[in-house]
């Protein structure tokens, strides 16, 4: 029997539950993969882990879609959030490294040193580091509003307040 949500609040609650369930389920599988790897060949452990990931995620997702569709939506949303976050961080890291490299190359011959990193390259590394974290801050500011909008529960409906109150 499929769960029918009477309010948006219940639907959002199920979506959030699915979004939280994905990392917990896959974190548990990853922990089991680490513990099972003792004394076995890497190929056997990797085959077992890949099969476990597909089976467990597939079963949970199919059951969620059959009985609680909003939970399945949250499960997919968690995957999408992880992919978007990793892609955004990768692009930000790459851009900051390119700019840091562009700053460090022309300044590379300023203070030639025989050992270690010269001052120009160190300045390039510093620029890349600062740019990454400044970009991370601005990215966080842009994404936070959308995240909070999805994560905060909708206002209580009048349907929920029809419960009998004790006199």
N, C-alpha and C positions, 0 to 999 in steps of 0.2 A: 504494500500500500504506500503510495506516494504521499509525502508530507505536503499539505496545502497550508501555505502561510497566510494567516489572517491579516497581518500587518507588515509594513515595510521594515519595521524594527526586527521582527523575527527573521525575515529574509536576510537582512544585513548581518544579523548575528550568526546565521548559518554560513554566510560567505566568509566572515572573519574566522570562524571555526575552521573552515576548509583551508583558508590561507595560512593559518597557524599549523594545521595538521600536516601539510606537505613537508616543511622542514623537519618536523618532529619524526615523521615516519622515515624519511630518507636519512636523517641523522642516526636513527636507530639501526637502519640497515648498514650504514657506513661503519658504525661502531662494531656491529657483528662481523663485518668484513675484516676489520682490523684484528679482532680477537680470533677469528677463524684462520687467519693467515699464518699463525705460528706452526712451523713444522711442515708446511705444505708448499708445493711448487707454486710460483706466482701465477702460472697459467690456470691451474685448477681453481685457485682462489678468485681470480678475475672472472672466470666463466661462471662460478657460483654466484658472485656478487651481481653480475650483470643480469643473470636469470632472476635473482631475488628482487632486484629493483624493478624489472619489467612485470613480474608476477604480482608483487605486493601493490605497486602503484596501479596496475591495471585492474586488479580486483577491487581495490578501494574506490577507484574512479568509477567503475561500472556500477558498483553498489550505490555510490553516492548519486549517480545520475538516475538510477532506478527509484531510489527511495527518498533522497533529499537533494534535488537538483541544485539548490543554492550552495550546498556544500561542495559539489563538483565544480561550480563556477569559482568558488574561492580557491579550490585546489589548482585550477588553471591560472587564476589570477596570481597565485604565488609563483608559479613557474614564470609567468610573464614579467612580474616584478623583478625576479632574480635576473632574468636575461637582460632586461632594460638597464638595471643597475650595473651589471657587469660591463655591458656595452658602453654605457656612459662613462664609467670610470676608466675603461680602456682607452677611449677616445681622448679623455681629459689627460691621462697619463702620457699618451703618445704626443699630443700637442705640446704639453709642457716640456717633454724631452726634446722635441724638435726645436723649440724656441731656446731652450737652455744650450743645446748644441750650437745653434746659430750664434748665440752670444759668446760661448766659450771658444770657438774656433778662431775668430779674429783676435781675441785677447790671449790666445795661447802662447804667443811669443813675448808677452810683456815681461814676465819674470821667468826666464828659463832656469830650470833647476835640473840638477843631475839625477836626483832621486825623488821619488814620490810624485805627487800631482802638482803641476805648476799653478800659479795663481789664476791664470785665465781660465783653465779648465775647472778649477774649484769655484770660480765665480759662475761659470755656466751651470754647474751642478746646483749651486745655491739658487740661481734664477729658476731652474726647473723645479726645484723643491718648493719654492715660494709660490710659483705660478700654479702648481698642482693644488696646493692647499687653498689658495685664493679662489681658484676655479671650483674647487670642491664646496667652498662656502657659498658661492653664488649659485651653483647647481642645487645645493641643498635648499636655498631660499626659494628657488623656482619650483622645485618638486614638492616641497613641504605642503603648500596649499592644496594641491591635488590629492596628496596622501591623506591629509587631515579631513578633507571633504569626504573621501571614501571611507575612512576608518571611523569617524564619529557617527554615533547612532542617530537616526532621524528622530524628530520630536515624537513624543508619545501621541498615539492616535486616540481619538475619542472612543474607539472600539475597545481599547484596553482598559479604559476607566469604567466600564459598565459592570465590573465585578461588584458583588454585594459587599458593602462596607459594614463592619460591626457597629451596632448602635451603642 
